[in-house]
């Protein structure tokens, strides 16, 4: 999951400052179990879904991504050193919206375990 503190992002943007801290705050990237790439080889029709309190907020397919996963990793690895276990956050399908304390969030990519958490 890729969470953003919009309050910090807005403040940093208005000041012309980098806004990485709005993405990299404590507990900002809840994750489910890590799967080995040899055990999961997704195609472009693999569904991505996000539900908040049981209601579907976002829905898309891997093939809808601006950059295919392999091309994204190739581009990143030309500028950064990537290691096994590194996490790359790529953005999300349409439907981004706020979550608040008490919300129950479920993220699911077809073929992988669901990532569930409650905002506290």
Secondary structure in CASP SS format (residue, H / E / C, confidence):
PFRMAT SS
TARGET T0000
AUTHOR 0000-0000-0000
METHOD secondary structure of the structure
MODEL  1
X C 1.00
X C 1.00
X C 1.00
X C 1.00
X C 1.00
X H 1.00
X H 1.00
X H 1.00
X H 1.00
X H 1.00
X H 1.00
X H 1.00
X H 1.00
X H 1.00
X C 1.00
X C 1.00
X C 1.00
X C 1.00
X C 1.00
X H 1.00
X H 1.00
X H 1.00
X C 1.00
X C 1.00
X C 1.00
X C 1.00
X C 1.00
X C 1.00
X C 1.00
X C 1.00
X C 1.00
X C 1.00
X C 1.00
X C 1.00
X C 1.00
X C 1.00
X H 1.00
X H 1.00
X H 1.00
X C 1.00
X C 1.00
X C 1.00
X C 1.00
X C 1.00
X C 1.00
X C 1.00
X E 1.00
X E 1.00
X E 1.00
X E 1.00
X E 1.00
X E 1.00
X C 1.00
X C 1.00
X E 1.00
X E 1.00
X E 1.00
X E 1.00
X E 1.00
X E 1.00
X E 1.00
X H 1.00
X H 1.00
X H 1.00
X C 1.00
X C 1.00
X C 1.00
X C 1.00
X H 1.00
X H 1.00
X H 1.00
X H 1.00
X H 1.00
X H 1.00
X H 1.00
X H 1.00
X H 1.00
X C 1.00
X C 1.00
X C 1.00
X C 1.00
X C 1.00
X C 1.00
X C 1.00
X C 1.00
X C 1.00
X C 1.00
X C 1.00
X C 1.00
X C 1.00
X C 1.00
X C 1.00
X C 1.00
X C 1.00
X C 1.00
X C 1.00
X C 1.00
X C 1.00
X C 1.00
X C 1.00
X C 1.00
X C 1.00
X C 1.00
X E 1.00
X E 1.00
X E 1.00
X E 1.00
X E 1.00
X E 1.00
X C 1.00
X C 1.00
X C 1.00
X C 1.00
X C 1.00
X E 1.00
X E 1.00
X E 1.00
X E 1.00
X C 1.00
X C 1.00
END
